[in-house]
Amino acid sequence: MFDSINRMDGTSSIDWGQLPDIKRTASQELKVAVSEAQDQQSVLDERKEMLNKELEKINKNFHALNHSLRMKFNEEAEQFYVEVVDNKTREVIDSIPAKHMLDLAAKLKDMIGFFIDKKL
């Protein structure tokens, strides 16, 4: 019955007889995408754990200097940065990269988006 519809239509590019295969293929692709996303998340979690361990090691060394490191994430620039903090006063001594560089990165990202949006 579906074959006759395909022949009568002439412009149809869908073979209705193959529809169950299309659903099966889409389902398989979705499963692969989900599994890849889970793999990427586990890799990110492992890297984050390694980073925290290294940060703890560095903080032990900085403790002798009465300083500590604090890692943060700048949402606008979408970038991590490190602050050097004085343990006694809790004052931020330095930021790596510098605060003005993070601000510049965020502004450049906005400008690039603006130019791309204008061209489209």
C-alpha positions as a Markdown table, in Angstrom:
| # | Residue | x | y | z |
|---|---|---|---|---|
| 1 | Met | 0.0 | 0.0 | 0.0 |
| 2 | Phe | 2.8 | 2.5 | 0.9 |
| 3 | Asp | 4.7 | 1.6 | -2.3 |
| 4 | Ser | 1.7 | 2.7 | -4.3 |
| 5 | Ile | 1.6 | 6.0 | -2.5 |
| 6 | Asn | 5.3 | 6.6 | -3.3 |
| 7 | Arg | 4.6 | 5.8 | -7.0 |
| 8 | Met | 1.6 | 8.0 | -7.2 |
| 9 | Asp | 3.2 | 11.0 | -5.5 |
| 10 | Gly | 6.4 | 11.1 | -7.6 |
| 11 | Thr | 7.8 | 14.1 | -5.6 |
| 12 | Ser | 8.0 | 12.2 | -2.3 |
| 13 | Ser | 11.6 | 11.5 | -1.2 |
| 14 | Ile | 10.6 | 9.3 | 1.7 |
| 15 | Asp | 10.3 | 5.6 | 1.3 |
| 16 | Trp | 7.5 | 4.9 | 3.7 |
| 17 | Gly | 8.4 | 1.2 | 3.7 |
| 18 | Gln | 11.7 | 2.2 | 5.4 |
| 19 | Leu | 10.2 | 4.2 | 8.2 |
| 20 | Pro | 10.9 | 1.6 | 11.0 |
| 21 | Asp | 14.6 | 1.6 | 9.9 |
| 22 | Ile | 14.7 | 5.4 | 10.2 |
| 23 | Lys | 13.3 | 5.3 | 13.7 |
| 24 | Arg | 15.8 | 2.6 | 14.7 |
| 25 | Thr | 18.7 | 4.6 | 13.3 |
| 26 | Ala | 17.6 | 7.7 | 15.1 |
| 27 | Ser | 17.3 | 5.8 | 18.3 |
| 28 | Gln | 20.8 | 4.3 | 17.9 |
| 29 | Glu | 22.3 | 7.7 | 17.1 |
| 30 | Leu | 20.6 | 9.1 | 20.3 |
| 31 | Lys | 22.1 | 6.3 | 22.4 |
| 32 | Val | 25.5 | 7.0 | 21.0 |
| 33 | Ala | 25.3 | 10.7 | 21.6 |
| 34 | Val | 24.1 | 10.1 | 25.2 |
| 35 | Ser | 27.0 | 7.7 | 25.9 |
| 36 | Glu | 29.5 | 10.1 | 24.4 |
| 37 | Ala | 28.2 | 12.9 | 26.6 |
| 38 | Gln | 28.5 | 10.7 | 29.7 |
| 39 | Asp | 32.0 | 9.8 | 28.7 |
| 40 | Gln | 32.9 | 13.5 | 28.3 |
| 41 | Gln | 31.3 | 14.3 | 31.7 |
| 42 | Ser | 33.3 | 11.5 | 33.4 |
| 43 | Val | 36.6 | 12.9 | 31.8 |
| 44 | Leu | 35.7 | 16.4 | 33.0 |
| 45 | Asp | 35.0 | 15.1 | 36.5 |
| 46 | Glu | 38.4 | 13.3 | 36.6 |
| 47 | Arg | 40.2 | 16.4 | 35.4 |
| 48 | Lys | 38.4 | 18.5 | 38.0 |
| 49 | Glu | 39.4 | 16.1 | 40.7 |
| 50 | Met | 43.1 | 16.1 | 39.5 |
| 51 | Leu | 43.0 | 19.9 | 39.5 |
| 52 | Asn | 41.7 | 20.1 | 43.0 |
| 53 | Lys | 44.4 | 17.7 | 44.2 |
| 54 | Glu | 47.1 | 19.8 | 42.6 |
| 55 | Leu | 45.6 | 23.0 | 44.0 |
| 56 | Glu | 45.8 | 21.4 | 47.5 |
| 57 | Lys | 49.5 | 20.6 | 47.0 |
| 58 | Ile | 50.3 | 24.1 | 45.9 |
| 59 | Asn | 48.3 | 25.6 | 48.8 |
| 60 | Lys | 50.4 | 23.5 | 51.3 |
| 61 | Asn | 53.5 | 25.1 | 49.8 |
| 62 | Phe | 52.0 | 28.6 | 49.9 |
| 63 | His | 50.9 | 28.1 | 53.5 |
| 64 | Ala | 54.6 | 28.7 | 54.5 |
| 65 | Leu | 54.4 | 32.1 | 52.8 |
| 66 | Asn | 51.1 | 32.9 | 54.5 |
| 67 | His | 49.3 | 32.9 | 51.2 |
| 68 | Ser | 46.8 | 30.6 | 49.5 |
| 69 | Leu | 45.3 | 30.1 | 46.0 |
| 70 | Arg | 41.7 | 30.2 | 45.2 |
| 71 | Met | 40.4 | 29.0 | 41.9 |
| 72 | Lys | 37.3 | 30.7 | 40.4 |
| 73 | Phe | 35.3 | 30.7 | 37.1 |
| 74 | Asn | 34.5 | 34.0 | 35.3 |
| 75 | Glu | 31.1 | 33.5 | 33.7 |
| 76 | Glu | 31.4 | 36.4 | 31.2 |
| 77 | Ala | 34.8 | 35.3 | 29.8 |
| 78 | Glu | 34.0 | 31.6 | 30.3 |
| 79 | Gln | 37.4 | 31.1 | 31.8 |
| 80 | Phe | 39.0 | 29.9 | 35.0 |
| 81 | Tyr | 41.3 | 32.2 | 37.0 |
| 82 | Val | 43.3 | 31.9 | 40.2 |
| 83 | Glu | 43.5 | 34.4 | 43.0 |
| 84 | Val | 46.4 | 34.7 | 45.4 |
| 85 | Val | 45.0 | 35.5 | 48.8 |
| 86 | Asp | 46.8 | 36.6 | 52.0 |
| 87 | Asn | 45.7 | 34.2 | 54.8 |
| 88 | Lys | 45.8 | 36.8 | 57.6 |
| 89 | Thr | 43.9 | 39.6 | 55.9 |
| 90 | Arg | 41.9 | 37.5 | 53.4 |
| 91 | Glu | 42.8 | 40.2 | 50.9 |
| 92 | Val | 43.3 | 39.2 | 47.2 |
| 93 | Ile | 46.9 | 40.0 | 46.3 |
| 94 | Asp | 46.9 | 39.0 | 42.7 |
| 95 | Ser | 44.8 | 37.4 | 40.0 |
| 96 | Ile | 46.1 | 35.1 | 37.3 |
| 97 | Pro | 45.2 | 36.1 | 34.6 |
| 98 | Ala | 44.7 | 39.7 | 35.6 |
| 99 | Lys | 41.2 | 41.0 | 36.1 |
| 100 | His | 41.5 | 43.4 | 33.3 |
| 101 | Met | 42.5 | 40.6 | 30.9 |
| 102 | Leu | 39.3 | 38.7 | 31.8 |
| 103 | Asp | 37.2 | 41.8 | 31.2 |
| 104 | Leu | 38.9 | 42.2 | 27.9 |
| 105 | Ala | 38.2 | 38.6 | 26.9 |
| 106 | Ala | 34.6 | 39.0 | 27.8 |
| 107 | Lys | 34.3 | 42.2 | 25.8 |
| 108 | Leu | 36.0 | 40.6 | 22.8 |
| 109 | Lys | 33.7 | 37.7 | 22.9 |
| 110 | Asp | 30.7 | 40.1 | 22.9 |
| 111 | Met | 32.1 | 42.0 | 20.0 |
| 112 | Ile | 32.8 | 38.9 | 17.9 |
| 113 | Gly | 29.2 | 37.8 | 18.6 |
| 114 | Phe | 27.9 | 41.2 | 17.5 |
| 115 | Phe | 29.8 | 41.1 | 14.2 |
| 116 | Ile | 28.7 | 37.5 | 13.4 |
| 117 | Asp | 25.1 | 38.4 | 14.2 |
| 118 | Lys | 25.3 | 41.4 | 11.9 |
| 119 | Lys | 26.6 | 39.4 | 9.0 |
| 120 | Leu | 24.0 | 36.8 | 9.2 |
